[in-house]
Amino acid sequence: GAVLVFTREGADNRRNGIVVMTLEDPLHPKKVGEFTDGVTAGVHSAFIYTDPKHGRHAYITNDGTGAVHVINIDNPSAPRQVSSWKTPRPGNSDVGRTLHDVDVQNGLLYGSWWNDGLIILDVGNGIKGGTPSNPVLVSQFKYDLDAIYRSRLETDAGSGYIRGTHTAWRHKNYVFIADEVFD
């Protein structure tokens, strides 16, 4: 509760990324830093997670590449990237890769990677030896979004809809996945 991170996307000056603020006086947050390197296409979501072993990090989405960037904010006035991770694509192309949201619990990152489904990364849990500076894939749950929504949408609304894994939340031994669908 001592640090606030907010995201920027669509800034008229292209200074997208994150702004880091301290909350010594919660009624008057103080801007102390920002991070824009490599994320000027915009940051849609951020999640702050503090691990006693690895420190405090902001896990942020990259609108341009679909990657998650891991930003160390132990020193809020000097945020620094320690890693990034993105789903594999043919020819390493960023086309079609979208990371919409992240949730980090117990050293595991639950990423809602739109067309790639739910991806779980070890970012300090130890299940696969991952750390914030070296995220490691634990599991992927990819499902056929076209098949699910074709019969529900194309029949009633016609073609031209967009759909994908929007958000995932972990609760005890379950991960709840929500899709977003619109035309």
Accessible surface in RSA format (square Angstrom, percent):
REM  Atomic radii and reference values for relative SASA: ProtOr
REM  Chains: A
REM  Algorithm: Lee & Richards
REM  Probe-radius: 1.40
REM  Slices: 20
REM RES _ NUM      All-atoms   Total-Side   Main-Chain    Non-polar    All polar
REM                ABS   REL    ABS   REL    ABS   REL    ABS   REL    ABS   REL
RES GLY A   1   109.77 135.4   0.00   N/A 109.77 135.4  47.41 130.1  62.36 139.7
RES ALA A   2    58.46  53.8  51.46  79.4   7.00  15.9  55.68  78.4   2.78   7.4
RES VAL A   3    16.95  11.2   4.31   3.9  12.64  30.5   4.31   3.7  12.64  34.3
RES LEU A   4    63.62  35.4  60.02  42.9   3.60   9.0  63.62  44.7   0.00   0.0
RES VAL A   5    23.49  15.5   0.86   0.8  22.64  54.5   0.86   0.7  22.64  61.4
RES PHE A   6    87.31  43.7  84.41  52.3   2.90   7.6  87.31  52.9   0.00   0.0
RES THR A   7    43.71  31.1  25.44  25.8  18.27  43.5   6.18   8.3  37.52  56.7
RES ARG A   8    52.76  22.2  47.97  24.5   4.79  11.4  30.63  41.9  22.14  13.4
RES GLU A   9    84.05  48.3  58.77  44.5  25.28  60.2  27.91  54.0  56.14  45.8
RES GLY A  10    71.89  88.7   0.00   N/A  71.89  88.7  40.39 110.8  31.50  70.6
RES ALA A  11    28.15  25.9  12.31  19.0  15.84  36.0  22.99  32.4   5.16  13.7
RES ASP A  12   148.26 103.9 106.14 105.6  42.12  99.6  52.90 124.5  95.36  95.1
RES ASN A  13    96.95  66.9  71.28  68.9  25.67  61.8  38.04  91.6  58.91  56.9
RES ARG A  14   139.53  58.6 136.88  69.8   2.65   6.3  63.27  86.5  76.26  46.2
RES ARG A  15   104.68  43.9 104.61  53.3   0.06   0.1  37.00  50.6  67.67  41.0
RES ASN A  16     0.90   0.6   0.90   0.9   0.00   0.0   0.00   0.0   0.90   0.9
RES GLY A  17     0.00   0.0   0.00   N/A   0.00   0.0   0.00   0.0   0.00   0.0
RES ILE A  18     0.00   0.0   0.00   0.0   0.00   0.0   0.00   0.0   0.00   0.0
RES VAL A  19     4.53   3.0   4.53   4.1   0.00   0.0   4.53   3.9   0.00   0.0
RES VAL A  20     0.00   0.0   0.00   0.0   0.00   0.0   0.00   0.0   0.00   0.0
RES MET A  21    32.38  16.8  32.38  21.4   0.00   0.0  27.65  23.5   4.73   6.3
RES THR A  22    16.35  11.6  15.56  15.8   0.80   1.9  13.89  18.7   2.46   3.7
RES LEU A  23    37.02  20.6  27.17  19.4   9.85  24.8  27.56  19.4   9.45  25.4
RES GLU A  24   146.37  84.0 108.14  81.8  38.23  91.0  77.46 149.8  68.90  56.3
RES ASP A  25    66.98  46.9  61.99  61.7   5.00  11.8  29.99  70.6  37.00  36.9
RES PRO A  26    97.01  70.7  81.87  74.6  15.14  55.0  81.87  67.6  15.14  94.1
RES LEU A  27   153.23  85.3 130.80  93.6  22.43  56.4 133.36  93.7  19.87  53.5
RES HIS A  28   128.37  70.2 116.11  80.7  12.26  31.4  88.78  91.5  39.59  46.1
RES PRO A  29    57.49  41.9  39.78  36.3  17.71  64.4  39.78  32.8  17.71 110.1
RES LYS A  30   133.65  65.2 129.50  79.5   4.15   9.9  77.74  70.0  55.91  59.6
RES LYS A  31   113.05  55.2  90.94  55.8  22.12  52.7  54.27  48.8  58.79  62.6
RES VAL A  32    40.28  26.5  17.53  15.9  22.75  54.8  26.01  22.6  14.27  38.7
RES GLY A  33    10.40  12.8   0.00   N/A  10.40  12.8  10.23  28.1   0.18   0.4
RES GLU A  34    53.96  31.0  36.25  27.4  17.71  42.2  17.58  34.0  36.39  29.7
RES PHE A  35    13.23   6.6  11.03   6.8   2.21   5.7  13.23   8.0   0.00   0.0
RES THR A  36    14.32  10.2  11.32  11.5   3.00   7.2   0.01   0.0  14.31  21.6
RES ASP A  37   105.61  74.0  97.47  97.0   8.15  19.3  32.04  75.4  73.57  73.4
RES GLY A  38    60.23  74.3   0.00   N/A  60.23  74.3  38.09 104.5  22.14  49.6
RES VAL A  39     0.22   0.1   0.00   0.0   0.22   0.5   0.22   0.2   0.00   0.0
RES THR A  40    57.59  41.0  56.73  57.5   0.86   2.1  30.88  41.5  26.71  40.4
RES ALA A  41    42.79  39.3  26.57  41.0  16.22  36.9  26.89  37.9  15.90  42.1
RES GLY A  42     0.00   0.0   0.00   N/A   0.00   0.0   0.00   0.0   0.00   0.0
RES VAL A  43     0.03   0.0   0.00   0.0   0.03   0.1   0.00   0.0   0.03   0.1
RES HIS A  44    76.57  41.9  61.69  42.9  14.89  38.1  45.04  46.4  31.53  36.7
RES SER A  45    17.26  14.6  12.95  17.3   4.32   9.9   9.04  19.3   8.22  11.5
RES ALA A  46    35.62  32.7   4.94   7.6  30.68  69.8   5.10   7.2  30.52  80.8
RES PHE A  47    62.99  31.5  59.69  37.0   3.30   8.6  62.99  38.2   0.00   0.0
RES ILE A  48    59.34  33.8  39.17  29.2  20.18  48.6  39.17  28.2  20.18  54.8
RES TYR A  49    42.02  19.6  39.53  22.5   2.49   6.5  26.65  20.0  15.38  19.0
RES THR A  50    75.14  53.4  55.37  56.1  19.77  47.1  47.92  64.4  27.22  41.1
RES ASP A  51    16.95  11.9  16.36  16.3   0.59   1.4   2.28   5.4  14.67  14.6
RES PRO A  52   144.00 104.9 101.85  92.8  42.15 153.2 114.14  94.2  29.86 185.6
RES LYS A  53   174.99  85.4 139.50  85.6  35.50  84.5  92.13  82.9  82.86  88.3
RES HIS A  54    44.69  24.4  27.44  19.1  17.25  44.1  18.48  19.0  26.21  30.5
RES GLY A  55    18.02  22.2   0.00   N/A  18.02  22.2  15.98  43.8   2.04   4.6
RES ARG A  56    61.09  25.7  60.51  30.8   0.59   1.4   4.77   6.5  56.32  34.1
RES HIS A  57     6.54   3.6   6.54   4.5   0.00   0.0   0.87   0.9   5.67   6.6
RES ALA A  58     0.00   0.0   0.00   0.0   0.00   0.0   0.00   0.0   0.00   0.0
RES TYR A  59     1.37   0.6   1.37   0.8   0.00   0.0   0.00   0.0   1.37   1.7
RES ILE A  60     0.00   0.0   0.00   0.0   0.00   0.0   0.00   0.0   0.00   0.0
RES THR A  61     0.00   0.0   0.00   0.0   0.00   0.0   0.00   0.0   0.00   0.0
RES ASN A  62     2.67   1.8   1.90   1.8   0.78   1.9   0.01   0.0   2.66   2.6
RES ASP A  63    63.82  44.7  29.08  28.9  34.74  82.1  24.72  58.2  39.10  39.0
RES GLY A  64    42.87  52.9   0.00   N/A  42.87  52.9  18.39  50.5  24.48  54.8
RES THR A  65    37.75  26.9  37.69  38.2   0.07   0.2  36.91  49.6   0.84   1.3
RES GLY A  66     0.83   1.0   0.00   N/A   0.83   1.0   0.73   2.0   0.10   0.2
RES ALA A  67     4.23   3.9   4.23   6.5   0.00   0.0   4.23   6.0   0.00   0.0
RES VAL A  68     0.45   0.3   0.45   0.4   0.00   0.0   0.45   0.4   0.00   0.0
RES HIS A  69    15.54   8.5  15.54  10.8   0.00   0.0  14.76  15.2   0.78   0.9
RES VAL A  70     0.33   0.2   0.33   0.3   0.00   0.0   0.33   0.3   0.00   0.0
RES ILE A  71     0.00   0.0   0.00   0.0   0.00   0.0   0.00   0.0   0.00   0.0
RES ASN A  72    11.14   7.7  10.75  10.4   0.40   1.0   0.00   0.0  11.14  10.8
RES ILE A  73     0.00   0.0   0.00   0.0   0.00   0.0   0.00   0.0   0.00   0.0
RES ASP A  74    83.41  58.4  57.54  57.3  25.87  61.2  32.65  76.8  50.76  50.6
RES ASN A  75    81.04  55.9  76.47  73.9   4.57  11.0  30.99  74.6  50.05  48.4
RES PRO A  76    25.81  18.8  25.81  23.5   0.00   0.0  25.81  21.3   0.00   0.0
RES SER A  77    67.55  57.1  46.96  62.7  20.59  47.4  27.68  58.9  39.87  55.9
RES ALA A  78    54.40  50.0  43.01  66.4  11.39  25.9  49.34  69.5   5.06  13.4
RES PRO A  79    20.05  14.6   4.35   4.0  15.70  57.1   4.35   3.6  15.70  97.6
RES ARG A  80   138.67  58.2 136.15  69.4   2.52   6.0  58.07  79.4  80.60  48.8
RES GLN A  81    75.61  42.3  49.21  36.0  26.39  62.8  14.47  30.8  61.14  46.4
RES VAL A  82    36.31  23.9  11.70  10.6  24.61  59.3  19.03  16.5  17.29  46.9
RES SER A  83    15.80  13.3   6.03   8.0   9.77  22.5  15.75  33.5   0.05   0.1
RES SER A  84    54.79  46.3  32.05  42.8  22.74  52.4   0.23   0.5  54.56  76.4
RES TRP A  85    46.32  18.6  40.60  19.7   5.72  13.4  28.26  15.1  18.06  29.3
RES LYS A  86    70.42  34.4  57.11  35.0  13.31  31.7  33.81  30.4  36.61  39.0
RES THR A  87     3.37   2.4   2.81   2.9   0.56   1.3   2.81   3.8   0.56   0.8
RES PRO A  88   116.25  84.7  96.01  87.5  20.24  73.6 104.30  86.1  11.95  74.2
RES ARG A  89    48.00  20.2  34.68  17.7  13.31  31.7  10.90  14.9  37.09  22.5
RES PRO A  90   118.94  86.7  99.84  91.0  19.10  69.4 112.40  92.8   6.54  40.7
RES GLY A  91    85.11 105.0   0.00   N/A  85.11 105.0  45.73 125.5  39.38  88.2
RES ASN A  92   106.40  73.4  91.16  88.1  15.23  36.7  28.53  68.7  77.87  75.3
RES SER A  93    44.90  37.9  35.75  47.7   9.15  21.1  38.07  81.1   6.83   9.6
RES ASP A  94    48.88  34.2  38.71  38.5  10.17  24.1  14.51  34.2  34.37  34.3
RES VAL A  95   127.00  83.6 112.87 102.2  14.13  34.0 119.85 104.1   7.15  19.4
RES GLY A  96    41.07  50.6   0.00   N/A  41.07  50.6  31.29  85.9   9.78  21.9
RES ARG A  97     9.39   3.9   0.01   0.0   9.37  22.3   0.00   0.0   9.39   5.7
RES THR A  98    60.25  42.8  58.53  59.3   1.71   4.1  35.92  48.2  24.32  36.8
RES LEU A  99     4.37   2.4   0.00   0.0   4.37  11.0   0.00   0.0   4.37  11.8
RES HIS A 100    28.24  15.4  27.03  18.8   1.22   3.1  21.88  22.6   6.36   7.4
RES ASP A 101    34.55  24.2  34.25  34.1   0.30   0.7   3.08   7.3  31.47  31.4
RES VAL A 102     7.61   5.0   0.09   0.1   7.52  18.1   1.56   1.4   6.05  16.4
RES ASP A 103    14.44  10.1  14.44  14.4   0.00   0.0   7.08  16.7   7.36   7.3
RES VAL A 104     2.57   1.7   0.00   0.0   2.57   6.2   0.00   0.0   2.57   7.0
RES GLN A 105    56.72  31.7  54.04  39.5   2.69   6.4  19.54  41.6  37.18  28.2
RES ASN A 106    97.25  67.1  85.39  82.5  11.86  28.6  22.47  54.1  74.78  72.3
RES GLY A 107     0.97   1.2   0.00   N/A   0.97   1.2   0.82   2.3   0.15   0.3
RES LEU A 108    17.18   9.6  17.18  12.3   0.00   0.0  17.18  12.1   0.00   0.0
RES LEU A 109     0.35   0.2   0.35   0.2   0.00   0.0   0.35   0.2   0.00   0.0
RES TYR A 110     5.47   2.6   4.82   2.7   0.66   1.7   0.99   0.7   4.48   5.5
RES GLY A 111     0.00   0.0   0.00   N/A   0.00   0.0   0.00   0.0   0.00   0.0
RES SER A 112     0.46   0.4   0.46   0.6   0.00   0.0   0.00   0.0   0.46   0.6
RES TRP A 113     0.06   0.0   0.00   0.0   0.06   0.1   0.00   0.0   0.06   0.1
RES TRP A 114    24.39   9.8  24.39  11.8   0.00   0.0  15.14   8.1   9.25  15.0
RES ASN A 115    51.98  35.8  47.05  45.5   4.93  11.9  17.82  42.9  34.16  33.0
RES ASP A 116     6.39   4.5   6.39   6.4   0.00   0.0   0.14   0.3   6.25   6.2
RES GLY A 117     0.99   1.2   0.00   N/A   0.99   1.2   0.73   2.0   0.26   0.6
RES LEU A 118     9.57   5.3   9.57   6.8   0.00   0.0   9.57   6.7   0.00   0.0
RES ILE A 119     2.50   1.4   2.50   1.9   0.00   0.0   2.50   1.8   0.00   0.0
RES ILE A 120    27.98  15.9  27.98  20.8   0.00   0.0  27.98  20.1   0.00   0.0
RES LEU A 121     0.13   0.1   0.13   0.1   0.00   0.0   0.13   0.1   0.00   0.0
RES ASP A 122     0.00   0.0   0.00   0.0   0.00   0.0   0.00   0.0   0.00   0.0
RES VAL A 123     1.94   1.3   0.45   0.4   1.50   3.6   0.45   0.4   1.50   4.1
RES GLY A 124    17.60  21.7   0.00   N/A  17.60  21.7   0.49   1.3  17.11  38.3
RES ASN A 125    64.89  44.7  34.17  33.0  30.72  74.0   4.20  10.1  60.69  58.7
RES GLY A 126    50.75  62.6   0.00   N/A  50.75  62.6  27.57  75.7  23.17  51.9
RES ILE A 127   102.96  58.6  71.69  53.4  31.28  75.4  81.20  58.5  21.77  59.1
RES LYS A 128   112.66  55.0  87.25  53.5  25.41  60.5  39.30  35.4  73.36  78.1
RES GLY A 129    52.31  64.5   0.00   N/A  52.31  64.5  34.02  93.4  18.29  41.0
RES GLY A 130     3.67   4.5   0.00   N/A   3.67   4.5   0.00   0.0   3.67   8.2
RES THR A 131    38.31  27.2  38.31  38.8   0.00   0.0  36.08  48.5   2.22   3.4
RES PRO A 132     5.99   4.4   5.99   5.5   0.00   0.0   5.99   4.9   0.00   0.0
RES SER A 133    69.39  58.6  52.39  69.9  17.00  39.2  27.49  58.5  41.91  58.7
RES ASN A 134    84.07  58.0  82.86  80.1   1.21   2.9  19.36  46.6  64.70  62.5
RES PRO A 135    13.92  10.1   5.49   5.0   8.43  30.7   5.49   4.5   8.43  52.4
RES VAL A 136    42.97  28.3  40.07  36.3   2.91   7.0  42.97  37.3   0.00   0.0
RES LEU A 137    83.25  46.4  71.48  51.1  11.77  29.6  71.48  50.2  11.77  31.7
RES VAL A 138    37.86  24.9  17.42  15.8  20.44  49.3  17.42  15.1  20.44  55.4
RES SER A 139    51.52  43.5  44.37  59.2   7.15  16.5  21.62  46.0  29.90  41.9
RES GLN A 140    82.47  46.1  52.14  38.1  30.34  72.2  12.10  25.8  70.37  53.4
RES PHE A 141   112.53  56.3 110.79  68.6   1.74   4.5 112.20  68.0   0.33   0.9
RES LYS A 142   126.54  61.7  97.96  60.1  28.58  68.0  55.20  49.7  71.34  76.0
RES TYR A 143    41.33  19.3  27.08  15.4  14.25  37.1  34.82  26.2   6.51   8.0
RES ASP A 144    90.20  63.2  75.56  75.2  14.64  34.6  38.30  90.1  51.89  51.8
RES LEU A 145     6.14   3.4   3.50   2.5   2.64   6.6   3.50   2.5   2.64   7.1
RES ASP A 146    59.99  42.0  59.54  59.3   0.45   1.1   7.20  17.0  52.79  52.6
RES ALA A 147    50.54  46.5  36.82  56.8  13.72  31.2  38.52  54.2  12.02  31.9
RES ILE A 148    61.31  34.9  52.28  38.9   9.03  21.8  59.80  43.1   1.51   4.1
RES TYR A 149    27.89  13.0  27.89  15.9   0.00   0.0  12.97   9.7  14.93  18.4
RES ARG A 150   119.32  50.1 118.97  60.6   0.35   0.8  45.30  61.9  74.02  44.9
RES SER A 151    80.59  68.1  62.79  83.8  17.80  41.0  50.03 106.5  30.56  42.8
RES ARG A 152   156.31  65.6 143.41  73.1  12.90  30.7  47.56  65.0 108.75  65.9
RES LEU A 153    43.01  24.0  43.01  30.8   0.00   0.0  43.01  30.2   0.00   0.0
RES GLU A 154    66.62  38.3  55.88  42.3  10.74  25.6  10.72  20.7  55.91  45.6
RES THR A 155   111.20  79.1  76.52  77.6  34.68  82.7  65.52  88.0  45.68  69.1
RES ASP A 156   124.62  87.3  86.27  85.9  38.36  90.7  31.03  73.0  93.59  93.3
RES ALA A 157    75.32  69.3  37.00  57.1  38.32  87.2  47.13  66.4  28.19  74.7
RES GLY A 158    32.00  39.5   0.00   N/A  32.00  39.5  27.95  76.7   4.04   9.1
RES SER A 159    97.01  82.0  66.99  89.4  30.02  69.2  30.47  64.9  66.53  93.2
RES GLY A 160    59.85  73.8   0.00   N/A  59.85  73.8  39.31 107.9  20.55  46.0
RES TYR A 161    35.98  16.8  16.13   9.2  19.85  51.7  13.01   9.8  22.96  28.3
RES ILE A 162    82.87  47.2  79.89  59.5   2.98   7.2  82.87  59.7   0.00   0.0
RES ARG A 163    39.02  16.4  38.26  19.5   0.76   1.8   6.29   8.6  32.72  19.8
RES GLY A 164     0.00   0.0   0.00   N/A   0.00   0.0   0.00   0.0   0.00   0.0
RES THR A 165     0.00   0.0   0.00   0.0   0.00   0.0   0.00   0.0   0.00   0.0
RES HIS A 166    48.98  26.8  48.98  34.0   0.00   0.0  32.15  33.1  16.83  19.6
RES THR A 167     9.02   6.4   9.02   9.1   0.00   0.0   5.12   6.9   3.90   5.9
RES ALA A 168     3.25   3.0   0.00   0.0   3.25   7.4   0.00   0.0   3.25   8.6
RES TRP A 169   134.42  53.9 134.42  65.1   0.00   0.0 110.91  59.1  23.51  38.1
RES ARG A 170    62.26  26.1  52.61  26.8   9.64  23.0   3.65   5.0  58.60  35.5
RES HIS A 171   106.34  58.1 103.98  72.3   2.36   6.0  67.99  70.1  38.35  44.6
RES LYS A 172   156.16  76.2 133.98  82.2  22.17  52.8  93.01  83.7  63.14  67.3
RES ASN A 173   136.08  93.8 105.78 102.2  30.30  72.9  28.40  68.4 107.68 104.1
RES TYR A 174   148.21  69.2 144.75  82.4   3.46   9.0 100.29  75.4  47.92  59.1
RES VAL A 175    47.42  31.2  21.28  19.3  26.14  63.0  21.28  18.5  26.14  70.9
RES PHE A 176   111.59  55.8 108.61  67.3   2.98   7.8 111.59  67.7   0.00   0.0
RES ILE A 177    57.35  32.6  23.00  17.1  34.35  82.8  23.54  16.9  33.81  91.7
RES ALA A 178    33.97  31.2  28.87  44.6   5.10  11.6  33.97  47.8   0.00   0.0
RES ASP A 179    46.08  32.3  15.19  15.1  30.88  73.0   5.02  11.8  41.06  40.9
RES GLU A 180    61.49  35.3  57.42  43.4   4.07   9.7  18.23  35.3  43.26  35.3
RES VAL A 181    49.69  32.7  21.33  19.3  28.36  68.3  21.33  18.5  28.36  76.9
RES PHE A 182    92.72  46.4  83.56  51.8   9.16  23.8  92.72  56.2   0.00   0.0
RES ASP A 183   139.89  98.0 102.65 102.2  37.24  88.1  44.04 103.7  95.85  95.6
END  Absolute sums over single chains surface
CHAIN  1 A     9567.4       7217.3       2350.0       5232.6       4334.8
END  Absolute sums over all chains
TOTAL          9567.4       7217.3       2350.0       5232.6       4334.8
